[in-house]
Structure formats: structure tokens, C-alpha cells
Amino acid sequence: MTDFSKRKLITTALAGVVVSAALVGCGKKEEAPAPAAAAPAAAPAPAPTKAAWVYVGPVGDAGWSFAHDLGRKAVEAHFGDQVQTTFVENVPEGADAERVIRDLAQQGNDIIFATSFGFMEPMLRVAADFPNVKFEHATGYKTAPNMRIYDASFYQDTYMAGVIAGTMTKTNTLGFVGSFPIPEVLRNINSFTLGAQSVNPKIKTKVVWVNTWFDPPKESDAAQSLINQGADVLLQNTDSTAVLQTAEKNGKFAFGWDSDMSAFAPKAHLASAIVDWGPYYIKAIEDVKNGTWKTERTVWGVKEGTNDLIKIADVVPEDAKKRVEEIKAGLKDGSFEPFTGPVVDNTGKERLAKDAKADREWKDKVDFFVKGVEGKVPAAGK
């Protein structure tokens, strides 16, 4: 074999080794990187608090149930998806109320608000069967380990409305459409009259009872009856706009109730006595969420921003507006109390001594008309 042949053979062999090495290198698998540490699983979002409301009337666009539903919407706006709300409207007081409240408890609601005086006894019965549910009753006076009560100070609004009414009347006769003869309503009639008498001692007040919270035709008939008896400024403790609208049809004055009713009868509207339930409902939900809910009674008013007299009409004299603002300031700082003695009923009996300020117990037991309110208080048939 020649030297050339040997060199060729060696070259070929070396080339084979290089190719084999290259092939082995090309076929080698790279080691997979170590898997990244798994991110910790996100904690499940807490279940929303379930809250339900029971309304005696329709939600509508004004009045008592409308005002409560604005409070429910305030809860939704404040808590977002942390709260799930529902409501049932037009629930009669009595057996139907118990059925509705029981059904809401069975649906798993954490807290239930019953928003009318006549819901108190039905709610008490249901509360006894659902100890883990929180129950809240508006305007009542009975509690249980899992049921508390809340209220607003409407008599503060009505006193201020009375100041305006006493200024605006030409007949010195005011009219009041009453729902039921219970302390809540009697306080409002009396405070309205006392406020009017504070600027016009000649004031007398006539009352027509309708024995319902919401019945526009009945409310309208009652308002017309009062106008026919000489009343030229009306107020009501009922839930629709009927009294205000009836006043406008007759060229008289009246007030909105529970919410701003100025748009419904702008010529008759002197002001609206309103209630803002939102702050209380937000507090109640927070109490449930924080585990701080406890049985108690809460009564808020002008001081807490729950009650107010708004949209005072331009026709009201400036001195009356000024007086209302002074009273409002006194209610906010606690220096003014509408029921300050002497308070005398319409039979001449003293019910509150001179300079005495009514406490909560006194207000809860009002069962009389003050001097200047005509007639007798009928037996409560609620």
C-alpha cells in the first residue's frame, strides 16, 4: 500500500469519527429546566352577605317604600359584590308578612329588614325559628336575641313643616291625613301642630284617619274632606303623593312625605319631609360582616342625617325659612327638642311639665292629641 493510500484511509476514518461525533452531539437531548414553583392558590372570595327587605307598599317613585329602597340601593353602591340584595314589595301586614319573611329566611338571607310597624309580630315569630339569621324591624318596639329595631325621628321634620304651615295658612286650619292612631303617627300630628302654633297661636288641626299606609284614592278622599272643612295646608303620614296632588287641584298647600315629592305638585308643594335610610342600612350590614351585630334600638334623626326638611318653596317667607334653619341647627347640636313642656292635651290635661324635655319613653307612649288638634284619638285598629 502506497503512502498516499494510507493517508487517504486515515483521513476517511477520521472523517467518520467526526461525523459520528457530530451525529451523537446532534441527537443529545437537553435537560429540561426545573419546573417553576407553583403559585399559591388564591383564597376563595368570601360569599356575599345576603340581605333582604320587605316593603308594605310599592317601590314606585316616591314615598315610604321608595325611601327604603333607596337605602337598599345605597347598600349595593357601598358594598358592590360583597352584598347580594333582594326585596319583596306590596306585602300586607299580617299572615302574608310572616309567610314572606319566613321564605326569605329559608332562602339563606343573612339579614332581613321588615319596614312597617305591622310586621313586628310576624317577624318575632319567624326570628324564633331562625336563630342564625339577623332580623331588623323598622318603627317597632319589641326585640329578640336575633331581632333589633330601628326608627327615624319624623316628628322633627313635622315640627319644621308646622312652622311653615303656620306661616302660610290663611284660615288658621291645618289638615292631617293619618294612617293609624299609633304613637309614631300621633307624635307627628302633635309636633306638626306645636310647630305651627309656635308662630301662629290661633292654629287648629283637623285629622282624618284612613287606616292604611298606602291607598291613593282613600288618601285623596281624606285630603278633600279636610279641604272641605276649611284646611288650607295639609300634611300626611301616608305613603303616596295623593294628598299633595289633591291640594294642588284645590289651590291649597301641602308637603311631600318620606321623599322629595316636589315634582308631583309643584304649585302646592311647600317642602318635603324626608328620611334617608342608607346610612343605617350600611351600618347594619357592616355589623353583620364584622360580627358586631347586637340586639339594640337605634333612633336617628336630623342630627345623624336621617331626617330633613328639604326643597322649601320660594313662596315661603324668609323669616319662616330662617326659623326652620334655626330649628334644624338646634336639632343637630341637641339644643332644641320639639316636645318641651309645658305640653297640654286637647282636654286641658298637662302631659309634660314646663321646661321638661320629652325622653324616649315619653315619646313611645304618646296616645293623645295636643291642644289645638280637634277630636279624640280612636282606638288603634292596626
Contacts in CASP RR format, 6 or more apart in sequence:
PFRMAT RR
TARGET T0000
AUTHOR 0000-0000-0000
METHOD contacts of the structure
MODEL  1
MTDFSKRKLITTALAGVVVSAALVGCGKKEEAPAPAAAAPAAAPAPAPTK
AAWVYVGPVGDAGWSFAHDLGRKAVEAHFGDQVQTTFVENVPEGADAERV
IRDLAQQGNDIIFATSFGFMEPMLRVAADFPNVKFEHATGYKTAPNMRIY
DASFYQDTYMAGVIAGTMTKTNTLGFVGSFPIPEVLRNINSFTLGAQSVN
PKIKTKVVWVNTWFDPPKESDAAQSLINQGADVLLQNTDSTAVLQTAEKN
GKFAFGWDSDMSAFAPKAHLASAIVDWGPYYIKAIEDVKNGTWKTERTVW
GVKEGTNDLIKIADVVPEDAKKRVEEIKAGLKDGSFEPFTGPVVDNTGKE
RLAKDAKADREWKDKVDFFVKGVEGKVPAAGK
46 82 0 8 1.000
48 81 0 8 1.000
48 82 0 8 1.000
48 83 0 8 1.000
48 84 0 8 1.000
49 79 0 8 1.000
49 82 0 8 1.000
49 83 0 8 1.000
49 84 0 8 1.000
49 110 0 8 1.000
49 111 0 8 1.000
49 285 0 8 1.000
49 288 0 8 1.000
49 289 0 8 1.000
50 83 0 8 1.000
50 84 0 8 1.000
50 85 0 8 1.000
50 86 0 8 1.000
50 107 0 8 1.000
50 108 0 8 1.000
50 109 0 8 1.000
50 110 0 8 1.000
50 111 0 8 1.000
51 72 0 8 1.000
51 75 0 8 1.000
51 83 0 8 1.000
51 84 0 8 1.000
51 85 0 8 1.000
51 86 0 8 1.000
51 109 0 8 1.000
51 110 0 8 1.000
51 111 0 8 1.000
51 112 0 8 1.000
51 113 0 8 1.000
51 285 0 8 1.000
51 288 0 8 1.000
52 85 0 8 1.000
52 86 0 8 1.000
52 87 0 8 1.000
52 88 0 8 1.000
52 104 0 8 1.000
52 107 0 8 1.000
52 109 0 8 1.000
52 111 0 8 1.000
52 112 0 8 1.000
52 113 0 8 1.000
53 68 0 8 1.000
53 69 0 8 1.000
53 72 0 8 1.000
53 85 0 8 1.000
53 86 0 8 1.000
53 87 0 8 1.000
53 88 0 8 1.000
53 112 0 8 1.000
53 113 0 8 1.000
53 115 0 8 1.000
54 87 0 8 1.000
54 88 0 8 1.000
54 91 0 8 1.000
54 97 0 8 1.000
54 100 0 8 1.000
54 101 0 8 1.000
54 104 0 8 1.000
54 112 0 8 1.000
54 113 0 8 1.000
54 114 0 8 1.000
54 115 0 8 1.000
54 116 0 8 1.000
54 119 0 8 1.000
55 65 0 8 1.000
55 68 0 8 1.000
55 69 0 8 1.000
55 87 0 8 1.000
55 88 0 8 1.000
55 89 0 8 1.000
55 90 0 8 1.000
55 91 0 8 1.000
55 115 0 8 1.000
55 116 0 8 1.000
56 64 0 8 1.000
56 65 0 8 1.000
56 90 0 8 1.000
56 91 0 8 1.000
56 92 0 8 1.000
56 93 0 8 1.000
56 115 0 8 1.000
56 116 0 8 1.000
56 118 0 8 1.000
56 119 0 8 1.000
56 213 0 8 1.000
56 214 0 8 1.000
56 239 0 8 1.000
57 64 0 8 1.000
57 65 0 8 1.000
57 89 0 8 1.000
57 90 0 8 1.000
57 91 0 8 1.000
57 213 0 8 1.000
57 214 0 8 1.000
57 239 0 8 1.000
58 65 0 8 1.000
58 89 0 8 1.000
58 90 0 8 1.000
58 214 0 8 1.000
59 65 0 8 1.000
59 66 0 8 1.000
59 69 0 8 1.000
59 87 0 8 1.000
59 89 0 8 1.000
60 66 0 8 1.000
62 240 0 8 1.000
62 241 0 8 1.000
62 258 0 8 1.000
62 259 0 8 1.000
62 260 0 8 1.000
62 261 0 8 1.000
62 264 0 8 1.000
63 239 0 8 1.000
63 240 0 8 1.000
63 241 0 8 1.000
63 257 0 8 1.000
63 258 0 8 1.000
63 259 0 8 1.000
63 261 0 8 1.000
64 115 0 8 1.000
64 116 0 8 1.000
64 213 0 8 1.000
64 214 0 8 1.000
64 239 0 8 1.000
64 257 0 8 1.000
64 258 0 8 1.000
65 89 0 8 1.000
65 115 0 8 1.000
65 214 0 8 1.000
65 239 0 8 1.000
66 258 0 8 1.000
66 259 0 8 1.000
67 258 0 8 1.000
67 259 0 8 1.000
67 274 0 8 1.000
67 275 0 8 1.000
67 276 0 8 1.000
67 277 0 8 1.000
68 113 0 8 1.000
68 115 0 8 1.000
68 138 0 8 1.000
68 277 0 8 1.000
69 87 0 8 1.000
70 259 0 8 1.000
70 276 0 8 1.000
70 277 0 8 1.000
70 278 0 8 1.000
71 276 0 8 1.000
71 277 0 8 1.000
71 278 0 8 1.000
71 281 0 8 1.000
72 85 0 8 1.000
72 87 0 8 1.000
72 281 0 8 1.000
74 277 0 8 1.000
74 278 0 8 1.000
74 279 0 8 1.000
74 281 0 8 1.000
74 282 0 8 1.000
75 83 0 8 1.000
75 85 0 8 1.000
75 278 0 8 1.000
75 281 0 8 1.000
75 282 0 8 1.000
75 285 0 8 1.000
76 83 0 8 1.000
76 85 0 8 1.000
78 282 0 8 1.000
79 282 0 8 1.000
79 285 0 8 1.000
82 289 0 8 1.000
83 285 0 8 1.000
86 104 0 8 1.000
86 109 0 8 1.000
88 100 0 8 1.000
88 104 0 8 1.000
91 97 0 8 1.000
91 100 0 8 1.000
91 119 0 8 1.000
93 116 0 8 1.000
93 117 0 8 1.000
93 118 0 8 1.000
93 119 0 8 1.000
93 122 0 8 1.000
93 382 0 8 1.000
94 118 0 8 1.000
94 119 0 8 1.000
94 121 0 8 1.000
94 122 0 8 1.000
95 122 0 8 1.000
97 114 0 8 1.000
97 118 0 8 1.000
97 119 0 8 1.000
97 122 0 8 1.000
97 123 0 8 1.000
98 122 0 8 1.000
98 123 0 8 1.000
98 125 0 8 1.000
98 126 0 8 1.000
101 112 0 8 1.000
101 114 0 8 1.000
101 119 0 8 1.000
101 122 0 8 1.000
101 123 0 8 1.000
101 126 0 8 1.000
101 135 0 8 1.000
102 126 0 8 1.000
102 129 0 8 1.000
104 112 0 8 1.000
105 112 0 8 1.000
105 126 0 8 1.000
105 129 0 8 1.000
105 130 0 8 1.000
105 133 0 8 1.000
108 133 0 8 1.000
109 133 0 8 1.000
110 133 0 8 1.000
110 134 0 8 1.000
110 288 0 8 1.000
111 133 0 8 1.000
111 134 0 8 1.000
111 135 0 8 1.000
111 136 0 8 1.000
111 284 0 8 1.000
111 285 0 8 1.000
111 288 0 8 1.000
111 293 0 8 1.000
112 123 0 8 1.000
112 133 0 8 1.000
112 134 0 8 1.000
112 135 0 8 1.000
112 136 0 8 1.000
113 136 0 8 1.000
113 137 0 8 1.000
113 138 0 8 1.000
113 281 0 8 1.000
113 284 0 8 1.000
114 120 0 8 1.000
114 122 0 8 1.000
114 123 0 8 1.000
114 135 0 8 1.000
114 136 0 8 1.000
114 137 0 8 1.000
114 138 0 8 1.000
115 138 0 8 1.000
116 138 0 8 1.000
116 139 0 8 1.000
116 213 0 8 1.000
117 138 0 8 1.000
117 139 0 8 1.000
117 140 0 8 1.000
117 180 0 8 1.000
117 182 0 8 1.000
117 184 0 8 1.000
117 382 0 8 1.000
118 382 0 8 1.000
119 137 0 8 1.000
119 138 0 8 1.000
120 137 0 8 1.000
120 140 0 8 1.000
120 141 0 8 1.000
120 142 0 8 1.000
121 142 0 8 1.000
123 135 0 8 1.000
123 137 0 8 1.000
123 147 0 8 1.000
124 142 0 8 1.000
124 144 0 8 1.000
124 147 0 8 1.000
126 135 0 8 1.000
127 133 0 8 1.000
127 135 0 8 1.000
127 144 0 8 1.000
127 146 0 8 1.000
127 147 0 8 1.000
128 144 0 8 1.000
130 146 0 8 1.000
131 145 0 8 1.000
131 146 0 8 1.000
132 146 0 8 1.000
133 146 0 8 1.000
134 146 0 8 1.000
134 147 0 8 1.000
134 148 0 8 1.000
134 284 0 8 1.000
134 288 0 8 1.000
134 293 0 8 1.000
135 144 0 8 1.000
135 146 0 8 1.000
135 147 0 8 1.000
135 148 0 8 1.000
136 147 0 8 1.000
136 148 0 8 1.000
136 149 0 8 1.000
136 150 0 8 1.000
136 284 0 8 1.000
137 147 0 8 1.000
137 148 0 8 1.000
137 149 0 8 1.000
137 150 0 8 1.000
138 149 0 8 1.000
138 150 0 8 1.000
138 151 0 8 1.000
139 149 0 8 1.000
139 151 0 8 1.000
139 184 0 8 1.000
140 149 0 8 1.000
140 151 0 8 1.000
141 149 0 8 1.000
141 297 0 8 1.000
141 364 0 8 1.000
142 149 0 8 1.000
143 149 0 8 1.000
143 295 0 8 1.000
143 296 0 8 1.000
143 297 0 8 1.000
144 295 0 8 1.000
145 295 0 8 1.000
146 295 0 8 1.000
147 295 0 8 1.000
148 293 0 8 1.000
148 294 0 8 1.000
148 295 0 8 1.000
148 296 0 8 1.000
148 297 0 8 1.000
148 298 0 8 1.000
149 297 0 8 1.000
149 298 0 8 1.000
150 280 0 8 1.000
150 284 0 8 1.000
150 297 0 8 1.000
150 298 0 8 1.000
150 299 0 8 1.000
150 300 0 8 1.000
151 184 0 8 1.000
151 297 0 8 1.000
151 298 0 8 1.000
151 299 0 8 1.000
151 300 0 8 1.000
152 275 0 8 1.000
152 277 0 8 1.000
152 299 0 8 1.000
152 300 0 8 1.000
152 301 0 8 1.000
152 306 0 8 1.000
152 307 0 8 1.000
153 299 0 8 1.000
153 300 0 8 1.000
153 301 0 8 1.000
153 302 0 8 1.000
153 306 0 8 1.000
153 307 0 8 1.000
154 184 0 8 1.000
154 187 0 8 1.000
154 188 0 8 1.000
154 237 0 8 1.000
154 273 0 8 1.000
154 275 0 8 1.000
154 307 0 8 1.000
155 187 0 8 1.000
155 188 0 8 1.000
155 190 0 8 1.000
155 191 0 8 1.000
155 338 0 8 1.000
155 339 0 8 1.000
155 363 0 8 1.000
156 191 0 8 1.000
156 301 0 8 1.000
156 302 0 8 1.000
156 307 0 8 1.000
156 331 0 8 1.000
156 338 0 8 1.000
157 273 0 8 1.000
157 274 0 8 1.000
157 275 0 8 1.000
157 302 0 8 1.000
157 307 0 8 1.000
157 308 0 8 1.000
157 309 0 8 1.000
158 188 0 8 1.000
158 189 0 8 1.000
158 191 0 8 1.000
158 192 0 8 1.000
158 235 0 8 1.000
158 273 0 8 1.000
159 191 0 8 1.000
159 192 0 8 1.000
159 194 0 8 1.000
159 195 0 8 1.000
159 327 0 8 1.000
159 338 0 8 1.000
160 195 0 8 1.000
160 271 0 8 1.000
160 273 0 8 1.000
160 309 0 8 1.000
160 324 0 8 1.000
160 327 0 8 1.000
160 328 0 8 1.000
161 192 0 8 1.000
161 235 0 8 1.000
161 255 0 8 1.000
161 270 0 8 1.000
161 271 0 8 1.000
161 273 0 8 1.000
161 309 0 8 1.000
162 174 0 8 1.000
162 191 0 8 1.000
162 192 0 8 1.000
162 193 0 8 1.000
162 194 0 8 1.000
162 195 0 8 1.000
162 196 0 8 1.000
162 235 0 8 1.000
163 195 0 8 1.000
163 196 0 8 1.000
163 198 0 8 1.000
163 199 0 8 1.000
163 320 0 8 1.000
163 323 0 8 1.000
163 324 0 8 1.000
163 327 0 8 1.000
164 270 0 8 1.000
164 271 0 8 1.000
164 312 0 8 1.000
164 316 0 8 1.000
164 320 0 8 1.000
164 324 0 8 1.000
165 174 0 8 1.000
165 192 0 8 1.000
165 196 0 8 1.000
165 203 0 8 1.000
165 233 0 8 1.000
165 235 0 8 1.000
165 253 0 8 1.000
165 255 0 8 1.000
165 270 0 8 1.000
166 172 0 8 1.000
166 174 0 8 1.000
166 195 0 8 1.000
166 196 0 8 1.000
166 197 0 8 1.000
166 199 0 8 1.000
166 200 0 8 1.000
166 203 0 8 1.000
166 233 0 8 1.000
167 199 0 8 1.000
167 200 0 8 1.000
167 316 0 8 1.000
167 317 0 8 1.000
167 319 0 8 1.000
167 320 0 8 1.000
168 233 0 8 1.000
168 253 0 8 1.000
168 270 0 8 1.000
168 315 0 8 1.000
168 316 0 8 1.000
168 320 0 8 1.000
169 196 0 8 1.000
169 200 0 8 1.000
169 203 0 8 1.000
169 232 0 8 1.000
169 233 0 8 1.000
170 232 0 8 1.000
171 230 0 8 1.000
171 231 0 8 1.000
171 232 0 8 1.000
172 200 0 8 1.000
172 202 0 8 1.000
172 203 0 8 1.000
172 204 0 8 1.000
173 203 0 8 1.000
173 204 0 8 1.000
173 205 0 8 1.000
173 206 0 8 1.000
173 229 0 8 1.000
173 230 0 8 1.000
173 231 0 8 1.000
173 232 0 8 1.000
174 192 0 8 1.000
174 193 0 8 1.000
174 196 0 8 1.000
174 203 0 8 1.000
174 204 0 8 1.000
174 205 0 8 1.000
174 206 0 8 1.000
174 231 0 8 1.000
174 233 0 8 1.000
174 234 0 8 1.000
174 235 0 8 1.000
175 205 0 8 1.000
175 206 0 8 1.000
175 207 0 8 1.000
175 208 0 8 1.000
175 226 0 8 1.000
175 231 0 8 1.000
175 233 0 8 1.000
175 234 0 8 1.000
175 235 0 8 1.000
176 188 0 8 1.000
176 189 0 8 1.000
176 192 0 8 1.000
176 205 0 8 1.000
176 206 0 8 1.000
176 207 0 8 1.000
176 208 0 8 1.000
176 226 0 8 1.000
176 234 0 8 1.000
176 235 0 8 1.000
176 236 0 8 1.000
176 237 0 8 1.000
177 207 0 8 1.000
177 208 0 8 1.000
177 210 0 8 1.000
177 219 0 8 1.000
177 222 0 8 1.000
177 223 0 8 1.000
177 226 0 8 1.000
177 234 0 8 1.000
177 235 0 8 1.000
177 236 0 8 1.000
177 237 0 8 1.000
177 238 0 8 1.000
177 243 0 8 1.000
178 185 0 8 1.000
178 189 0 8 1.000
178 207 0 8 1.000
178 208 0 8 1.000
178 209 0 8 1.000
178 210 0 8 1.000
178 222 0 8 1.000
178 236 0 8 1.000
178 237 0 8 1.000
178 238 0 8 1.000
179 185 0 8 1.000
179 209 0 8 1.000
179 210 0 8 1.000
179 211 0 8 1.000
179 212 0 8 1.000
179 213 0 8 1.000
179 237 0 8 1.000
179 238 0 8 1.000
180 209 0 8 1.000
180 211 0 8 1.000
180 213 0 8 1.000
180 380 0 8 1.000
180 381 0 8 1.000
180 382 0 8 1.000
181 209 0 8 1.000
181 377 0 8 1.000
181 378 0 8 1.000
181 379 0 8 1.000
181 380 0 8 1.000
181 381 0 8 1.000
182 380 0 8 1.000
182 382 0 8 1.000
183 363 0 8 1.000
183 364 0 8 1.000
183 365 0 8 1.000
183 366 0 8 1.000
183 367 0 8 1.000
184 237 0 8 1.000
185 237 0 8 1.000
186 366 0 8 1.000
186 367 0 8 1.000
186 368 0 8 1.000
186 369 0 8 1.000
186 377 0 8 1.000
187 339 0 8 1.000
187 363 0 8 1.000
187 366 0 8 1.000
188 235 0 8 1.000
188 237 0 8 1.000
189 205 0 8 1.000
189 207 0 8 1.000
189 237 0 8 1.000
189 369 0 8 1.000
189 373 0 8 1.000
190 339 0 8 1.000
190 343 0 8 1.000
190 366 0 8 1.000
190 368 0 8 1.000
190 369 0 8 1.000
190 370 0 8 1.000
190 373 0 8 1.000
191 338 0 8 1.000
191 339 0 8 1.000
192 205 0 8 1.000
192 235 0 8 1.000
193 203 0 8 1.000
193 205 0 8 1.000
193 370 0 8 1.000
193 372 0 8 1.000
193 373 0 8 1.000
194 338 0 8 1.000
194 339 0 8 1.000
194 343 0 8 1.000
194 370 0 8 1.000
195 338 0 8 1.000
196 203 0 8 1.000
196 205 0 8 1.000
197 203 0 8 1.000
197 372 0 8 1.000
199 320 0 8 1.000
199 323 0 8 1.000
203 372 0 8 1.000
204 372 0 8 1.000
204 373 0 8 1.000
204 374 0 8 1.000
205 372 0 8 1.000
205 373 0 8 1.000
205 374 0 8 1.000
206 226 0 8 1.000
206 229 0 8 1.000
206 230 0 8 1.000
206 231 0 8 1.000
206 374 0 8 1.000
207 369 0 8 1.000
207 373 0 8 1.000
207 374 0 8 1.000
207 375 0 8 1.000
208 222 0 8 1.000
208 223 0 8 1.000
208 225 0 8 1.000
208 226 0 8 1.000
209 222 0 8 1.000
209 378 0 8 1.000
210 218 0 8 1.000
210 219 0 8 1.000
210 222 0 8 1.000
210 238 0 8 1.000
211 381 0 8 1.000
211 382 0 8 1.000
212 218 0 8 1.000
212 238 0 8 1.000
213 238 0 8 1.000
213 239 0 8 1.000
214 238 0 8 1.000
214 239 0 8 1.000
214 240 0 8 1.000
215 238 0 8 1.000
215 240 0 8 1.000
216 240 0 8 1.000
216 241 0 8 1.000
216 242 0 8 1.000
217 242 0 8 1.000
219 236 0 8 1.000
219 238 0 8 1.000
219 240 0 8 1.000
219 242 0 8 1.000
219 243 0 8 1.000
219 246 0 8 1.000
220 242 0 8 1.000
220 243 0 8 1.000
220 245 0 8 1.000
220 246 0 8 1.000
222 243 0 8 1.000
223 234 0 8 1.000
223 236 0 8 1.000
223 242 0 8 1.000
223 243 0 8 1.000
223 246 0 8 1.000
223 247 0 8 1.000
223 254 0 8 1.000
224 246 0 8 1.000
224 250 0 8 1.000
226 234 0 8 1.000
227 234 0 8 1.000
227 246 0 8 1.000
227 247 0 8 1.000
227 250 0 8 1.000
227 252 0 8 1.000
231 252 0 8 1.000
232 252 0 8 1.000
232 253 0 8 1.000
233 252 0 8 1.000
233 253 0 8 1.000
233 254 0 8 1.000
233 270 0 8 1.000
234 243 0 8 1.000
234 244 0 8 1.000
234 246 0 8 1.000
234 247 0 8 1.000
234 252 0 8 1.000
234 253 0 8 1.000
234 254 0 8 1.000
234 255 0 8 1.000
235 243 0 8 1.000
235 254 0 8 1.000
235 255 0 8 1.000
235 257 0 8 1.000
235 273 0 8 1.000
236 243 0 8 1.000
236 254 0 8 1.000
236 255 0 8 1.000
236 257 0 8 1.000
237 257 0 8 1.000
238 257 0 8 1.000
239 257 0 8 1.000
239 258 0 8 1.000
241 256 0 8 1.000
241 261 0 8 1.000
241 264 0 8 1.000
241 265 0 8 1.000
243 254 0 8 1.000
243 257 0 8 1.000
244 254 0 8 1.000
244 255 0 8 1.000
244 256 0 8 1.000
244 261 0 8 1.000
244 264 0 8 1.000
244 265 0 8 1.000
244 268 0 8 1.000
244 269 0 8 1.000
245 264 0 8 1.000
245 265 0 8 1.000
245 268 0 8 1.000
246 254 0 8 1.000
247 253 0 8 1.000
247 254 0 8 1.000
247 265 0 8 1.000
247 268 0 8 1.000
248 254 0 8 1.000
248 265 0 8 1.000
248 266 0 8 1.000
248 267 0 8 1.000
248 268 0 8 1.000
248 269 0 8 1.000
251 267 0 8 1.000
251 268 0 8 1.000
252 268 0 8 1.000
253 268 0 8 1.000
253 269 0 8 1.000
253 270 0 8 1.000
254 265 0 8 1.000
254 268 0 8 1.000
254 269 0 8 1.000
254 270 0 8 1.000
255 261 0 8 1.000
255 269 0 8 1.000
255 270 0 8 1.000
255 271 0 8 1.000
255 272 0 8 1.000
255 273 0 8 1.000
256 262 0 8 1.000
256 269 0 8 1.000
256 271 0 8 1.000
256 272 0 8 1.000
256 273 0 8 1.000
257 272 0 8 1.000
257 273 0 8 1.000
258 273 0 8 1.000
258 274 0 8 1.000
258 275 0 8 1.000
259 272 0 8 1.000
259 274 0 8 1.000
259 275 0 8 1.000
260 272 0 8 1.000
260 274 0 8 1.000
260 310 0 8 1.000
260 311 0 8 1.000
261 269 0 8 1.000
261 272 0 8 1.000
262 269 0 8 1.000
262 272 0 8 1.000
262 311 0 8 1.000
269 311 0 8 1.000
269 313 0 8 1.000
270 312 0 8 1.000
270 313 0 8 1.000
270 315 0 8 1.000
270 316 0 8 1.000
271 309 0 8 1.000
271 310 0 8 1.000
271 311 0 8 1.000
271 312 0 8 1.000
271 313 0 8 1.000
271 316 0 8 1.000
272 309 0 8 1.000
272 310 0 8 1.000
272 311 0 8 1.000
273 307 0 8 1.000
273 308 0 8 1.000
273 309 0 8 1.000
274 307 0 8 1.000
274 308 0 8 1.000
274 309 0 8 1.000
274 310 0 8 1.000
275 306 0 8 1.000
275 307 0 8 1.000
276 305 0 8 1.000
276 306 0 8 1.000
276 307 0 8 1.000
276 308 0 8 1.000
277 306 0 8 1.000
279 300 0 8 1.000
279 304 0 8 1.000
279 305 0 8 1.000
279 306 0 8 1.000
280 298 0 8 1.000
280 300 0 8 1.000
280 306 0 8 1.000
284 293 0 8 1.000
286 292 0 8 1.000
287 293 0 8 1.000
287 294 0 8 1.000
299 360 0 8 1.000
300 306 0 8 1.000
300 307 0 8 1.000
301 307 0 8 1.000
301 331 0 8 1.000
302 308 0 8 1.000
302 328 0 8 1.000
302 331 0 8 1.000
302 332 0 8 1.000
303 331 0 8 1.000
303 332 0 8 1.000
303 333 0 8 1.000
303 334 0 8 1.000
308 328 0 8 1.000
309 324 0 8 1.000
309 328 0 8 1.000
312 321 0 8 1.000
312 324 0 8 1.000
327 336 0 8 1.000
329 336 0 8 1.000
330 336 0 8 1.000
337 357 0 8 1.000
337 358 0 8 1.000
339 352 0 8 1.000
339 357 0 8 1.000
339 358 0 8 1.000
339 362 0 8 1.000
339 363 0 8 1.000
340 352 0 8 1.000
340 355 0 8 1.000
340 356 0 8 1.000
340 357 0 8 1.000
340 358 0 8 1.000
341 352 0 8 1.000
341 353 0 8 1.000
341 354 0 8 1.000
341 355 0 8 1.000
341 356 0 8 1.000
341 357 0 8 1.000
341 358 0 8 1.000
342 350 0 8 1.000
342 352 0 8 1.000
342 353 0 8 1.000
342 354 0 8 1.000
343 350 0 8 1.000
343 351 0 8 1.000
343 352 0 8 1.000
343 358 0 8 1.000
343 370 0 8 1.000
344 350 0 8 1.000
344 351 0 8 1.000
344 370 0 8 1.000
344 371 0 8 1.000
345 351 0 8 1.000
345 368 0 8 1.000
345 369 0 8 1.000
345 370 0 8 1.000
345 371 0 8 1.000
346 368 0 8 1.000
346 369 0 8 1.000
346 370 0 8 1.000
346 371 0 8 1.000
346 372 0 8 1.000
346 373 0 8 1.000
346 374 0 8 1.000
346 375 0 8 1.000
348 371 0 8 1.000
349 368 0 8 1.000
351 368 0 8 1.000
351 370 0 8 1.000
352 358 0 8 1.000
352 362 0 8 1.000
367 377 0 8 1.000
368 377 0 8 1.000
369 375 0 8 1.000
369 376 0 8 1.000
369 377 0 8 1.000
END
